[in-house]
Amino acid sequence: MTIEEDIEHLKRHDSFNRLIDFIKLMREECISDMHDVPTDKLQQLSGRILSYDQIIAMSSWAETSSSE
C-alpha cells in the first residue's frame, strides 16, 4: 500500500476528518495568536503553523495527486 492509498482509506473515517478539521482550527488559532505575542514567540508559532500546514497538505495529498 502507498501513502496515497493509506490517506484515501483514512479519509473514509469521520474521526480522521474531524482530526484534520481540528488541526486546521489549531492552525488558524496560531495565526491569530501571532498578532498578540512578543517577537521572540513568533518563531515558535511559525514552526507550529508550518507543522500544521504539512499535516493538512499530506491529508489532502491524494486529492491533489490524482488531479496532476
N, C-alpha and C positions, 0 to 999 in steps of 0.2 A: 504494500500500500504506500502511496506517495503522501506527502504532506497535504497536497491539494485535496486528495480523497479523504484524508482524515478530517480536514476542516469542513468539507462538504457534509460528512457524516455528523459532525458535531453541530452544524447549523440546523439540523433537523430537530434538535432538542431545545425546548423553550428555556431551560435553565441556562444553556450556553448563550442564547440570545439575550437573556436578562443580564448575564455577566458582562457581555460586550456593551450593553446599554449602560450598565453601571460604570464601566471603565470610561466610556465617553463622558458620562456625567462628572467623574472624578477629574478628567482632563479639563473640562470646562471650568470646574471649580479652581483648579490650579491657575488657569489663565486669568480668571477674575482676581485671584489672590495676588497676582503679580503687581496689581495696582497699589496694594496696601502694604507691601513688605519692604524692609530696608534692602539696599543694593546687595549686601552680602548674601541674602537669601535667594536672590534671583537665579543664581546658578543652580541651586538645588531644585527650585521649581522648574527651571528649564529642563533639567535632566529627567524629572518625573514626567513632564509633558512629552518629551521625546520617547520615553519608555511606553507611555500610553499610546502614542502615535504608532509605534511599532506593533503593538498588540492589535490595535484596530486595523492596521494595514494587513497584518497576517490573517486576521479573521475574515477579511473580505478578499483575500488573495485569489481564491477560486473564482470569485465573480469577475475580477479584473483579468485573470489569466485566460479565461475562456473567451473573452472578447478580443484578445490580441490575435 
